[in-house]
Every structure is written in C-alpha cells, then in structure tokens.
Amino acid sequence: MKLGLSSLPSSLLLFNWPQKALAQDTSGVLVETQHPQDIPTWTPFSRLLRILGTLEPVCDDDEATRYEIEIQPTTQMIGPDEVPIWSYNGATPGPLIRQTLDKTSVVRFINSLSVSDVGEEVPVSIHLHGMASLPEYDGFADDLIYPPGWDEDSDGQYKDYIYPNDRAATIWYHDHAVHHTRRNVAMGMAGMYIVHDPQVEDELNLPGNPYHDELQYDVPLILQSHPYAIYETEDVFPEPLPDDATYTSSEYGSFVLVNGDLQPFLDVYKRKYRFRLLNATDLKELVLRIGARRPNFRGAERFDVIASDGGLRLEPLSVFGIRITPGERYEIVVDFSPYEVGDDVFLVLENSAGDYSELLQFNIVGPPASPDNSDVPCPLSAEEQPPALEDYEPDTNLVFNLAPIPAPCEPDRKLLFNFSSAPRQSDECTDDIWAIGVYNGTNTDYHYWKEEWPDRRVANPPLGQQEDGDPPQVWRMFNPSPGNHPVHVHLIDTFLIQRYSIDIDDDQEGLTEIEKEPYETGWKDVFLLPAGQAMDIGGFFGPHEGRYMMHCHNLAHEDNDMMVEFQVGGPDDTEPPPGGGQQSQGDIEPLCDVPADVYDRARINKFNTRVYGDRQRAFQKLKQRLQEWRRRRRNRS
C-alpha cells in the first residue's frame, strides 16, 4: 500500500479494497487525500455526523415561503480544532431548506461579516445552484452584498432573493463573490436546498419520504474542504495558520469533511437509506465507494444511483462507485440490511494511487423498530428525457485553457494557478491565466472576467422552446489545458451528448469518440471536462431572458477568470450588470411584506412542458408503470 506521506502511521486508516472494478470508468485527476493520525486530542469516528437542521420559515402564506439567513463569523469544532468559519446562521454547512415544488420562496441574506476578520471587507453574492432564477436573483459575481463598516457610513447590506422552485431536485446555495468564491465557500458558505414534489414522492415511496417513512432515513451528505486549507495561499487568504493548529497546511488541504466535520459516524439500522451527496469542495474531484472493513470484510458494495443534478433518473443505476466533481449532486440509496451489528461500514474516497480514505463510518445498530417498507422502484420518473442527437453541428465552440492575460497587464492581486494538485503563486504579471475562448474555425478569441460587458460574452443563444420542436443549442467544449474543468452553465439543465479525446497539439481537430459514464445521462448542470478531452453538451435556454454566467467549478480556476457570460435572447450591449436590490441593514423592511410575485408562471410552465413534457401526463404514466412494477414484484415473491 502506498501512502502520500510516509511519515504518517497506519492509523490514518487508509486501506485497499479487493480489486473489484467500478461499474464505470472513473478516470481523471483525483484528489490526493490523507486523513489524520490517531493523536491524543482526536479519535476518528468519535463524533456524531451533524444532521442538517431544516430552516423554519419566518412566514408562509399563499404568495411565498419566506426565510432569513444571516452570514456571520463564528467558530466550529472540526476534528481536533476549533476553527474560525464564515457561516450561514452560525454553522457550516448552512441550514437545510426544504421547499415545495412551484411554491415561490424568498430568502433574505444578511451580511454580518466583520471587516476586521481578514483586514478587508468580505462582500458576498448568493447563487442558488440548480435554480432557474431571474438574472437579478441568480447570484451574479459582481452583484455584491457588503458587510457593516465597508465604508464610513455603512450599516451593512442585505438582499432578498426570490426563487420559483419550478423543478424538483437537490440543489445548493453558496457564495459567488467575484474573485473570492473559493475563499468564501471554503470558509463555510455552503448549504443544501431541496425542492420536492409531494405527489411524486408519495407515489415512489423512496426511503425517508415523509408520507410513508421518516425523514431520518433521508440524509444530506455535504463534502467540503477544510477552512484551514486556504490559509497561507497568498491572495486567497494571507493569514498564517493559528499557532494551536493540529496539522500542517498541506495536510488540511488533503482533508475532506462530511457535513462540516472530520471523519464523523452515523448510527444506521439494517434497512435502506437515501443519501443526497453534494461535492461542495473548492477543487476536489472525488471517487466514492461504500463497503465494510471488519470483522466480515466484504470490500466495495453496490448501491443505487437514483438522481443527479437535474432530479430523478428514469430508473435506478446500480454501481460500485461514483465520481463526483465540484458542484455536482447525486442521490443514492444504500441498503444496510445485509450487514451485521459490529460490521464497520464506511463511505470511502479512492485516490489516484488506488488507496482509500475513510470519510464517514456507518455503525450498524440492529434492525429498525418498524419494518422497512420503502422502495427503490423502477421507473423513478416518466418525464421527457434529453433528445437523442445524431446529425448536428455545434452552435458554439468553446476552449477552456491557459491563455495570455489581457493587456494592459495590471497585477492588482496575486494570481493562483492550480496545476493538478500543485498550486503556483506569482507576485508579478504572468504570461497565462485561466480563460474560456470562442473558437471560430481558425482562431480562438479568449474572454476573461477582468473584461467588461459585453467583451466577456461568449454566446447569445435564443430563448428556447418558443415553438414545439425547436432544437436544443449544442456547445462543443475543448480542454487542451493541463487541468480538469467541471463546467457549470447557469440557468438551465444541460445534457451530455458525446465525449471525445483530442490531440493536444491540434485541439480542434481529430476528435475520437469515447464512452461517457452511465450516471452522466439525463438532465444535469455540471459536467467534468477532463484534460485532453472535448465534449458536446446540449440545452434549451430559458425560461428567462437576460445575462447569465458559465464557469469552471474548480473555484481556484473560476476566481482566476475562467468565468464568462452568455445572454439569452436579444443582445443589449448597454444593459447594466444583472442584480441590484441590496438594502441597508439600518432600515430593514419586514420580510413578510416583501412582494414575491416576480415570475411569469405561465411562461415558466410553457417552457418546462416543452422541455420536460406535461407534468400531469408524466405523473399518470409513472403511476401506471409503478403499478405494473409492484404487481410483477408481488408475483415474483
């Protein structure tokens, strides 16, 4: 067995599974991860997993459900250390929001971060990742909410974000402040947001559904970077590690937290559980498996993937492991009934050397008090799936690469380049910066967030699905760079059409088709673009017009200009940046009085029906198929 740090003893709890292949290829650059040695102040798996508390609304009426979240500095025990964090409502991850499908929500974010925390003001911008928000509520990177004291007369700001909740899925909210997203997210600004469809959940009877089961069997698992991982990284966070820190900066950089803690445990019954996985790390690509270690060693076990970024899959997919990159979500069902009390079962992370780090321990405590009557049915959904495209030409060709920094070269801050796992800082103006370019068949015209609108606009797709049968936009993306890029397109669900290997020396020619992962099918909003590859993604742009962002979700790349804009609908070069609506904390409007009727529901419903199909027809079809599935299952038993 190979360890990344030979000086660390075997109590790091790294181990090898038997050589049992993944059901899918999980090739790519993976995070090199160690976990802490057994020291007197810390025993792994000694602290219970933090179960995210559901945020109670301030008020709830026919118009909207209204919530309030304060962004505030505090400390939190993470492993052996009491760590300063920037929290949503006093903890990281932030509170869980469970919102009913098609019910408008208003979430007020109040910035109470002190200027003195890092010697400068800490502005924030909130992006609800996976929501089809209007541009002014999408968390535009320049649409900043400032804390108290950011100027002489300021009481600080807050902003009310309004969301339509028109698609059932597991999504998440996080900071999106320009050039500081990595710092702010790593310091704790992340939380899960679930939009649920009561009608479908009732019919499916998945584990943890509130209609036939208990919510304790539906468990969010948010994977995060350690806040200390960004200390001593120059422009990101210049402060040194505290004197009482237990580990080194590089060791903190390798840790993966689960729900804001290091190597927690969860007591589980011998039954099925639904886990909602979110990769909220700054830049870590993770391959996850589940299995027992001792006394009855079984190695990696199968589990069922039931949903991804865009919601439920058509049917469950049984896998031995799954790759999840920054920003992605997957929902899985794990059946613990085959295990015995005393088995040590773990969620583990596989690194590129083939070694494993235990992230979360499941303690088998025995059978549940009542029988497990939940299902993992097939099918899970009957909505329209992405169209199968064969003969098509890309509407836009994009290149994700290192490119010359735009002139004039003014290094007003230090640039962090992330080459695989080895960061490089530069105090001077460098030759290259992460960028996204438009390839026109001959040349690549690179765009940077440092530029102003409209120079950072790379595409102007029309508002989609105005007529039945309108084709999707197809964007071809090339990656001749040395790094991997998880690509996130705001506003819409996208779908993966094809992956290719490319000739690095001639990145727009000689495409060779390669197989995509089965769990990448369906509607998603993040797709990994590995080094030396290209991919075609499709999507219908809507239901709103306006300016939106696209970027690499490796937050070190995003902060260093691998982020651009696109505009849905007619271009308007004089349009101001989307956003606004910040208000002073010195004169706070009652939240329950905030008007929330800002969305054109008829337009949203028309768009969604043409993209995903008629919801009620799909539900009736789902009911019929589930009845047949349950009838066959009864006959078999």
C-alpha positions in Angstrom: 0.0 0.0 0.0 1.3 3.5 -0.9 0.8 6.5 1.3 1.2 10.0 0.2 3.0 11.0 3.4 5.3 8.2 4.5 5.8 9.8 7.9 2.2 9.2 8.9 1.4 5.9 10.7 -1.1 3.3 9.7 -3.7 4.8 12.0 -4.6 7.1 9.1 -7.0 4.3 8.3 -6.1 4.1 4.6 -6.7 0.6 3.2 -7.1 -1.2 -0.1 -10.3 -2.9 -1.3 -10.0 -6.2 -3.2 -9.6 -5.4 -6.8 -13.2 -5.1 -7.8 -13.7 -2.8 -10.7 -16.1 0.1 -10.8 -19.1 -0.4 -12.9 -17.9 2.6 -14.8 -14.6 4.1 -15.7 -13.6 6.8 -13.2 -10.5 8.0 -15.0 -9.3 11.5 -14.4 -7.2 13.5 -11.9 -8.4 12.6 -8.4 -7.7 14.3 -5.1 -4.7 13.0 -3.1 -6.3 12.6 0.3 -4.9 11.6 3.7 -6.8 11.6 7.0 -5.5 12.3 10.4 -3.3 10.1 12.5 -4.5 8.9 15.9 -3.3 11.6 18.3 -4.3 12.2 21.9 -6.6 15.1 21.1 -8.5 13.4 18.3 -10.0 10.0 17.7 -11.6 9.4 14.2 -15.2 8.5 14.2 -15.8 9.7 17.7 -18.3 12.4 16.9 -21.8 12.0 15.5 -22.5 13.2 12.0 -24.1 16.6 12.0 -27.6 16.2 10.7 -28.6 19.4 9.0 -31.4 21.3 10.7 -34.3 22.3 8.5 -34.7 26.0 8.3 -38.1 27.2 9.6 -39.7 30.0 7.6 -40.2 33.4 9.0 -43.7 33.4 7.5 -45.5 31.3 5.0 -48.6 32.4 3.0 -50.3 31.8 -0.3 -47.8 34.0 -2.1 -44.5 32.7 -0.8 -42.5 30.9 1.9 -40.0 33.4 3.4 -36.7 32.5 5.1 -33.9 34.5 6.7 -30.2 33.6 6.8 -27.5 35.7 8.5 -23.9 35.4 7.2 -21.8 35.6 10.4 -18.4 34.8 11.7 -18.1 32.1 14.4 -16.1 29.0 15.3 -16.9 25.3 14.9 -15.2 22.2 16.1 -13.8 20.4 13.0 -11.8 17.3 14.1 -9.5 18.3 16.9 -9.5 22.0 16.1 -11.9 24.9 17.0 -11.8 26.6 13.6 -13.0 30.1 12.6 -15.7 29.9 9.9 -17.9 32.2 8.0 -21.3 30.7 8.4 -24.9 30.7 7.3 -26.9 31.1 10.6 -23.9 30.0 12.8 -22.8 26.7 11.3 -21.3 25.1 8.2 -23.0 23.7 6.2 -25.8 26.2 6.5 -29.4 25.2 7.3 -31.3 22.8 5.0 -34.1 24.4 3.1 -37.0 22.0 2.1 -39.3 23.8 -0.4 -42.4 22.5 -2.1 -42.5 22.4 -5.9 -44.0 25.5 -7.5 -44.2 27.5 -4.3 -42.3 30.7 -4.5 -39.7 31.3 -1.8 -38.0 34.5 -0.6 -34.6 34.1 1.1 -33.2 37.1 2.9 -29.4 37.0 3.2 -27.9 39.5 5.7 -24.1 40.1 5.6 -22.9 40.4 9.2 -19.3 39.5 8.5 -16.9 41.9 10.1 -14.3 43.9 8.1 -11.7 43.0 10.7 -11.9 39.3 10.0 -9.3 39.4 7.3 -8.3 43.0 7.3 -10.7 43.9 4.5 -14.4 43.9 3.8 -16.0 40.5 2.9 -18.7 41.1 0.3 -20.8 38.2 -0.7 -23.2 37.1 -3.5 -25.6 34.2 -3.2 -26.1 31.7 -6.0 -28.8 29.0 -5.7 -27.0 26.4 -7.9 -29.6 24.5 -9.9 -32.4 27.1 -9.8 -33.8 28.8 -12.9 -33.7 32.2 -11.3 -34.2 35.6 -12.9 -30.8 37.3 -13.6 -31.2 39.6 -10.6 -31.6 36.7 -8.2 -29.0 34.4 -9.8 -26.0 35.5 -7.7 -24.2 37.4 -10.4 -20.5 37.6 -9.3 -20.4 41.4 -9.3 -23.7 41.7 -7.5 -22.2 42.1 -4.0 -23.7 42.5 -0.6 -21.4 44.4 1.7 -20.9 43.9 5.5 -21.1 46.6 8.2 -18.2 49.0 8.1 -17.3 48.6 4.4 -17.4 52.4 4.1 -17.6 55.1 6.8 -21.4 55.4 6.8 -22.4 51.8 6.1 -24.6 49.7 8.4 -24.0 46.8 6.1 -26.4 45.4 3.5 -28.9 42.6 2.9 -30.7 41.3 -0.1 -33.9 39.4 -0.7 -33.6 36.6 -3.3 -36.8 35.3 -4.9 -36.9 31.8 -6.4 -39.6 30.0 -8.5 -38.9 26.4 -7.3 -40.2 25.1 -10.6 -38.2 21.8 -10.8 -37.9 19.1 -8.1 -34.2 18.4 -7.4 -31.4 18.5 -4.8 -29.7 21.9 -5.3 -27.5 24.1 -3.2 -26.7 27.6 -2.2 -23.2 29.1 -1.9 -21.2 32.2 -2.2 -20.4 33.5 -5.7 -18.4 36.8 -5.0 -16.1 37.8 -7.8 -12.5 36.6 -7.3 -13.3 35.4 -3.8 -15.7 32.4 -4.3 -13.0 29.8 -3.3 -12.2 31.7 -0.1 -15.8 32.2 0.9 -17.0 28.7 0.2 -14.0 27.1 1.9 -14.6 29.2 4.9 -18.1 27.7 5.2 -20.6 29.4 2.9 -22.5 26.4 1.5 -25.9 24.8 2.2 -28.3 22.4 0.7 -31.8 23.3 -0.7 -34.3 20.6 -1.7 -37.3 21.2 -3.9 -39.6 18.2 -3.5 -42.7 17.2 -5.4 -45.2 15.7 -2.8 -47.2 13.9 -5.5 -44.2 12.1 -6.9 -42.5 11.4 -3.6 -45.7 9.9 -2.2 -46.1 7.6 -5.2 -42.4 6.5 -5.3 -42.1 5.6 -1.6 -38.4 6.1 -1.5 -36.5 5.8 1.8 -37.1 8.9 4.0 -40.2 10.2 2.2 -42.4 12.0 4.7 -45.6 10.3 3.6 -44.8 6.6 4.3 -41.4 6.7 6.0 -39.4 9.0 8.3 -37.1 11.9 7.3 -34.3 10.5 9.4 -33.7 8.0 6.5 -33.2 10.8 4.0 -29.7 12.2 4.9 -27.8 15.0 3.1 -24.1 14.4 2.9 -22.2 17.6 2.0 -18.5 17.1 1.2 -16.4 20.2 2.0 -12.8 21.4 2.1 -11.3 22.3 5.5 -11.2 26.1 6.1 -7.6 25.9 7.0 -6.8 24.5 3.6 -6.9 28.0 2.1 -4.7 29.7 4.8 -1.3 30.8 3.6 -2.3 30.8 0.0 -1.4 34.4 -0.7 -4.3 36.1 -2.5 -6.9 33.7 -1.2 -6.2 34.1 2.5 -3.0 35.7 3.6 -3.2 34.8 7.3 -0.9 32.1 8.7 -2.4 29.0 10.4 -3.1 29.6 14.1 -0.4 28.5 16.5 -2.6 25.9 18.0 -3.5 24.2 14.6 -3.0 20.4 14.8 -1.8 19.7 11.3 0.1 21.4 8.5 -1.4 23.5 5.8 -0.8 20.7 3.2 -2.5 18.1 5.4 -5.5 20.3 5.9 -5.6 20.7 2.2 -6.0 17.0 1.7 -8.9 16.5 4.2 -12.5 16.1 3.0 -15.1 17.0 5.6 -18.6 15.5 5.8 -21.3 17.9 6.9 -18.7 20.2 8.4 -16.7 17.7 10.4 -13.7 15.3 10.0 -14.5 11.6 10.0 -17.8 11.5 11.8 -20.0 8.5 12.4 -23.7 7.8 11.8 -25.7 5.1 13.5 -27.8 3.2 11.0 -30.4 0.5 11.1 -30.4 -2.6 8.9 -32.6 -1.0 6.2 -32.4 1.3 3.2 -31.3 4.9 3.4 -31.4 7.7 0.9 -28.2 9.9 0.8 -28.0 13.2 -1.0 -24.4 13.7 -2.0 -23.0 17.2 -2.7 -19.4 18.0 -3.6 -19.0 21.5 -2.1 -15.2 21.4 -2.0 -13.2 24.1 -3.6 -11.4 21.9 -6.2 -11.5 18.2 -5.3 -12.7 15.5 -7.7 -13.9 12.6 -5.6 -14.5 8.9 -6.4 -16.7 7.4 -3.6 -17.4 3.8 -2.6 -19.2 2.1 0.2 -18.2 -1.1 1.9 -17.4 -3.0 5.1 -13.9 -3.5 6.5 -14.1 -5.8 9.5 -14.8 -8.2 11.1 -16.7 -9.5 8.0 -14.7 -7.8 5.2 -16.7 -7.5 2.0 -15.0 -4.8 0.0 -16.8 -2.3 -2.1 -20.5 -3.0 -2.3 -23.1 -1.9 -4.9 -25.5 1.0 -4.3 -28.2 2.6 -6.4 -28.0 6.0 -8.0 -31.5 7.4 -8.2 -31.0 11.1 -9.1 -28.4 13.7 -10.2 -28.2 17.5 -10.6 -31.5 17.8 -12.5 -33.6 15.5 -10.4 -34.7 11.8 -10.5 -33.3 9.5 -13.1 -35.6 7.4 -15.3 -34.6 4.3 -13.3 -32.1 3.3 -10.7 -28.5 2.6 -11.7 -26.5 0.0 -9.7 -22.8 0.9 -9.3 -19.8 0.0 -7.2 -18.6 3.7 -7.0 -19.3 7.1 -8.4 -17.2 10.1 -9.4 -18.5 13.5 -8.1 -16.8 16.7 -9.1 -17.2 20.2 -7.5 -20.8 21.4 -7.8 -22.3 18.0 -8.7 -25.0 16.2 -6.7 -26.0 12.6 -6.8 -28.7 10.9 -4.7 -28.0 7.3 -3.8 -29.8 4.5 -1.9 -27.7 2.2 0.3 -29.2 -0.9 1.8 -27.6 -1.8 5.1 -29.8 -4.9 5.7 -27.1 -7.4 4.6 -24.7 -6.2 7.3 -24.5 -7.4 10.8 -24.2 -5.5 14.1 -20.5 -4.9 14.6 -19.6 -4.5 10.9 -17.5 -1.4 10.2 -19.1 0.1 7.1 -17.6 3.2 5.5 -18.1 5.9 2.9 -14.6 5.9 1.4 -12.7 8.0 -1.0 -10.5 6.4 -3.6 -7.4 8.4 -4.6 -5.4 8.2 -7.9 -2.9 5.7 -6.3 -5.7 3.2 -5.7 -5.7 3.8 -1.9 -8.7 4.6 0.2 -9.5 7.1 2.9 -12.5 6.6 5.2 -14.7 9.7 5.3 -17.7 8.5 7.3 -18.4 5.5 9.4 -21.8 3.8 9.5 -22.4 1.9 12.8 -24.9 -0.9 12.3 -27.1 -0.8 15.4 -29.6 -3.5 14.5 -33.0 -3.8 12.9 -35.3 -0.8 12.7 -38.2 -0.6 15.2 -40.7 -0.9 12.4 -40.3 -2.8 9.1 -38.7 -1.1 6.1 -41.5 -0.7 3.6 -39.7 1.8 1.4 -38.9 1.0 -2.3 -36.3 1.7 -4.9 -38.8 1.4 -7.7 -38.2 1.1 -11.4 -39.1 3.5 -13.0 -38.4 6.6 -11.0 -39.6 9.2 -13.5 -41.6 9.4 -16.7 -40.7 12.9 -17.8 -39.2 13.6 -21.1 -35.5 12.9 -21.4 -32.9 14.8 -23.4 -33.3 14.3 -27.1 -31.0 11.8 -28.9 -29.0 13.9 -31.4 -27.1 12.3 -34.3 -26.5 14.7 -37.2 -25.8 18.1 -35.7 -23.3 20.9 -35.8 -22.3 22.8 -32.7 -23.8 26.2 -32.3 -20.8 27.4 -30.2 -17.3 26.1 -29.9 -15.6 26.9 -26.6 -12.0 26.3 -25.4 -11.0 26.0 -21.7 -7.3 26.8 -21.5 -4.5 28.8 -20.1 -4.2 32.0 -22.3 -2.3 35.2 -22.3 -3.5 37.7 -19.7 -5.3 40.6 -21.3 -3.5 43.8 -21.8 -2.8 46.1 -20.2 -1.2 43.8 -17.6 -2.0 45.2 -14.2 -1.4 42.7 -11.4 -3.7 44.3 -8.8 -3.8 41.0 -7.0 -1.8 37.8 -7.0 -3.0 35.0 -9.2 -3.3 31.4 -8.1 -2.9 28.8 -10.8 -3.9 25.3 -9.9 -1.9 22.8 -12.0 -3.3 19.4 -10.9 -2.6 19.4 -7.1 0.4 21.8 -7.2 -0.6 25.5 -6.8 1.7 28.2 -8.1 1.7 31.7 -6.9 3.1 34.7 -8.8 3.7 38.2 -7.5 4.1 39.5 -11.0 2.1 39.7 -14.1 2.1 36.3 -15.5 2.0 35.1 -19.1 -1.1 33.0 -18.7 -4.4 33.0 -16.9 -7.3 30.5 -16.9 -9.7 31.6 -19.6 -12.6 30.5 -21.8 -12.3 31.2 -25.6 -14.6 31.1 -28.6 -13.1 29.0 -31.5 -14.3 30.3 -34.9 -12.7 27.5 -37.0 -9.4 29.2 -37.3 -8.5 31.2 -34.2 -9.6 31.2 -30.5 -10.7 34.5 -29.1 -10.3 34.3 -25.3 -12.5 36.1 -22.9 -11.9 37.0 -19.2 -13.9 38.2 -16.3 -11.5 41.1 -16.0 -13.0 42.5 -19.1 -16.3 44.4 -19.1 -19.6 43.6 -20.6 -20.1 42.8 -23.5 -16.4 41.7 -24.1 -16.8 38.7 -21.7 -19.9 37.5 -23.5 -19.2 34.2 -25.4 -22.7 33.3 -26.7 -26.1 34.7 -27.4 -28.5 31.7 -27.5 -32.1 32.5 -28.4 -34.8 31.9 -25.9 -35.5 28.2 -26.5 -38.7 26.2 -27.0 -40.8 29.0 -28.2 -42.3 26.6 -30.7 -42.8 22.8 -30.4 -39.8 21.0 -31.9 -37.3 23.8 -31.5 -33.9 22.1 -31.5 -31.5 22.4 -28.5 -28.4 24.6 -28.6 -25.3 22.4 -28.8 -22.0 23.7 -27.3 -18.7 21.9 -28.0 -16.1 22.4 -25.3 -12.4 21.7 -25.7 -9.8 21.3 -23.0 -6.2 21.3 -24.2 -5.0 22.6 -20.8 -3.2 20.6 -18.1 -6.2 20.8 -15.6 -9.6 19.3 -15.4 -12.6 21.6 -15.5 -16.1 20.8 -14.1 -18.2 23.1 -16.3 -21.3 24.8 -14.9 -23.8 26.6 -17.1 -26.2 28.8 -15.1 -30.0 28.9 -15.6 -30.6 25.6 -17.4 -30.3 21.9 -17.2 -27.9 20.6 -19.8 -27.3 17.1 -21.2 -24.2 15.3 -22.3 -24.2 14.3 -26.0 -20.7 12.9 -26.6 -17.2 12.9 -25.2 -14.0 12.9 -27.3 -10.3 12.6 -26.8 -8.4 15.3 -28.6 -4.9 15.9 -30.0 -3.4 18.4 -27.6 -1.3 19.9 -30.3 -4.3 20.5 -32.5 -7.2 20.7 -30.1 -10.0 21.4 -32.6 -9.2 18.5 -35.0 -9.0 14.7 -34.8 -11.8 14.1 -32.3 -12.1 10.5 -31.3 -15.4 9.5 -29.6 -15.0 8.0 -26.1 -17.6 6.4 -23.8 -19.5 8.5 -21.3 -20.4 7.3 -17.8 -23.9 5.8 -17.4 -24.6 8.0 -14.4 -24.0 11.1 -16.5 -27.1 10.6 -18.5 -30.2 12.7 -18.1 -30.5 16.4 -17.0 -27.5 17.9 -15.2 -25.9 21.3 -14.7 -22.2 20.3 -14.1 -20.1 18.1 -16.4 -16.5 17.3 -16.0 -14.3 18.3 -18.9 -11.0 16.4 -18.3 -7.6 17.5 -19.7 -7.1 16.3 -23.2 -10.8 15.9 -23.9 -13.7 17.6 -25.6 -17.4 17.2 -25.0 -20.7 18.2 -26.6 -23.5 19.4 -24.3 -27.0 20.4 -25.3 -29.6 22.6 -23.6 -32.7 24.7 -24.1 -32.1 28.2 -22.9 -34.9 29.6 -20.8 -37.4 30.2 -19.4 -35.9 33.7 -18.8 -34.0 36.1 -21.0 -31.0 38.1 -19.8 -27.4 37.7 -18.8 -26.0 34.6 -17.0 -22.7 33.1 -16.2 -20.8 30.0 -17.2 -17.6 28.9 -15.5 -15.3 26.2 -14.3 -16.4 25.0 -10.8 -12.9 24.4 -9.7 -13.1 27.6 -7.6 -9.4 28.4 -8.0 -9.9 28.4 -11.8 -13.2 30.4 -11.5 -11.6 33.0 -9.3 -8.8 33.4 -11.7 -11.0 34.3 -14.7 -12.3 31.0 -16.0 -15.8 32.6 -16.0 -17.7 34.3 -18.8 -21.2 35.5 -19.6 -23.8 34.5 -22.1 -27.0 36.3 -22.9 -30.3 34.5 -23.5 -32.4 36.4 -26.0 -31.8 39.7 -27.8 -28.5 41.3 -27.0 -28.3 44.7 -25.4 -24.8 46.0 -25.1 -25.8 48.9 -22.9 -27.6 46.7 -20.3 -26.3 47.2 -16.7 -25.0 44.1 -14.8 -27.8 41.9 -13.5 -28.6 42.2 -9.9 -29.3 45.1 -7.5 -31.8 45.2 -4.7 -29.3 45.4 -1.9 -30.7 47.4 1.1 -29.2 48.9 4.2 -29.3 47.0 7.5 -30.1 50.3 9.1 -33.6 50.2 7.7 -34.7 46.6 7.3 -38.0 46.0 5.6 -40.3 43.4 7.3 -39.6 40.2 5.4 -43.3 39.2 5.3 -44.1 42.4 3.5 -41.7 41.8 0.6 -43.6 41.3 -2.7 -42.8 37.9 -4.3 -44.9 37.8 -7.4 -42.0 38.4 -9.8 -42.1 35.3 -12.0 -44.2 34.7 -15.1 -45.6 31.3 -14.1 -47.4 30.8 -17.5 -44.1 31.4 -19.3 -42.2 29.0 -17.0 -44.9 26.3 -17.3 -44.9 26.6 -21.1 -41.1 26.3 -21.3 -40.9 23.4 -18.8 -43.7 21.5 -20.6 -41.9 21.7 -23.9 -38.6 20.7 -22.5 -39.6 18.1 -19.9 -43.1 17.1 -21.0 -46.5 17.7 -19.5 -46.1 17.1 -15.7 -49.5 15.6 -15.0 -49.4 13.3 -18.0 -45.9 12.2 -16.9 -47.2 11.5 -13.4 -50.1 9.4 -14.6 -47.7 7.4 -16.8 -45.4 7.0 -13.8 -48.3 5.7 -11.7 -49.3 3.1 -14.3 -45.7 1.9 -14.7 -45.2 1.7 -10.9 -48.4 -0.3 -10.5 -47.1 -2.8 -13.1 -43.7 -2.9 -11.4 -45.2 -3.6 -8.0 -47.5 -6.3 -9.5 -44.5 -8.1 -11.0 -42.6 -7.8 -7.8 -45.6 -9.4 -5.8 -45.8 -12.2 -8.4 -42.1 -12.9 -8.1 -42.2 -13.1 -4.3 
